[in-house]
Each structure stands twice: as C-alpha cells, then as structure tokens.
Amino acid sequence: MRLDAGQIEVVDDIMAEVLRHKTPAERLRIGFNLWESAYRMLKAHLDKTHPEWDAEQLEKEVAKRLSHGAT
C-alpha cells in the first residue's frame, strides 16, 4: 500500500479480493449505498448547522456539495 499526495484512498488487499468476487450489479449497489449514506449524513449535518434554511435551500446545498459545485 502506498500513500502519497496523488492517492486519496487505499483499498485493503483483502477488501479488493472480496470486491473482485462481486457481480457488477452488487458493486453498483455498494456504490449507491455509499452515496446515499453520504447524502443523508450531509443533509442531517447541514440541517442541524443551518436550521434557518428551508427545505429547498437545504436540498440545493446538498446537491451543490455532492456534485462539487457543478449544479
């Protein structure tokens, strides 16, 4: 395993082997579940941090952050 400025994540060799045995559909489901979890956590954090925001403003900020500002 190497860690340097150009590498932001490292997959453990054992985990990589587990993922190799997953079907493409299973890997997509894992990725979607990770995205959905990040969405829920970010939304909860922003809602707690900015209780003055309405639902629309909250959704826009979540979308902005998850898309790296591409919305």
Secondary structure per residue as TSV (DSSP state, phi and psi in degrees):
chain	resnum	aa	ss	phi	psi
A	1	M	-	360.0	132.7
A	2	R	-	-120.5	144.5
A	3	L	-	-125.9	123.3
A	4	D	-	-148.0	179.1
A	5	A	T	-61.5	-24.2
A	6	G	T	-91.5	0.6
A	7	Q	-	-122.7	116.4
A	8	I	-	-99.0	-16.6
A	9	E	-	-145.2	155.4
A	10	V	-	-130.5	128.9
A	11	V	-	-95.8	125.1
A	12	D	-	-59.6	144.6
A	13	D	H	-57.4	-38.9
A	14	I	H	-66.9	-43.3
A	15	M	H	-65.4	-38.6
A	16	A	H	-60.4	-40.3
A	17	E	H	-65.3	-41.1
A	18	V	H	-60.7	-46.1
A	19	L	H	-65.4	-32.4
A	20	R	H	-61.8	-28.7
A	21	H	T	-88.6	-1.6
A	22	K	S	-83.3	149.4
A	23	T	-	-75.1	162.8
A	24	P	H	-56.1	-39.4
A	25	A	H	-63.6	-39.5
A	26	E	H	-65.7	-40.5
A	27	R	H	-67.0	-38.1
A	28	L	H	-63.4	-41.5
A	29	R	H	-62.5	-41.6
A	30	I	H	-61.0	-47.0
A	31	G	H	-61.4	-43.6
A	32	F	H	-63.1	-42.9
A	33	N	H	-62.2	-36.7
A	34	L	H	-65.3	-43.1
A	35	W	H	-63.3	-44.7
A	36	E	H	-62.6	-38.9
A	37	S	H	-65.1	-44.0
A	38	A	H	-61.5	-41.3
A	39	Y	H	-59.3	-50.2
A	40	R	H	-63.6	-42.2
A	41	M	H	-66.2	-43.9
A	42	L	H	-64.0	-43.9
A	43	K	H	-62.4	-43.0
A	44	A	H	-63.7	-41.8
A	45	H	H	-63.2	-48.4
A	46	L	H	-66.2	-36.3
A	47	D	H	-63.8	-40.3
A	48	K	H	-72.1	-38.6
A	49	T	H	-73.4	-32.7
A	50	H	-	-128.6	70.2
A	51	P	T	-64.3	-16.1
A	52	E	T	-78.1	-14.1
A	53	W	S	-75.3	140.3
A	54	D	-	-82.9	174.0
A	55	A	H	-59.2	-39.3
A	56	E	H	-65.5	-45.1
A	57	Q	H	-64.7	-39.6
A	58	L	H	-61.8	-47.5
A	59	E	H	-62.1	-40.7
A	60	K	H	-62.5	-42.4
A	61	E	H	-68.4	-39.6
A	62	V	H	-61.5	-47.9
A	63	A	H	-60.2	-42.7
A	64	K	H	-60.2	-46.9
A	65	R	H	-69.6	-38.7
A	66	L	H	-73.2	-22.0
A	67	S	T	-100.5	10.3
A	68	H	T	57.6	36.5
A	69	G	T	83.2	9.0
A	70	A	-	-84.3	4.8
A	71	T	-	-80.9	360.0
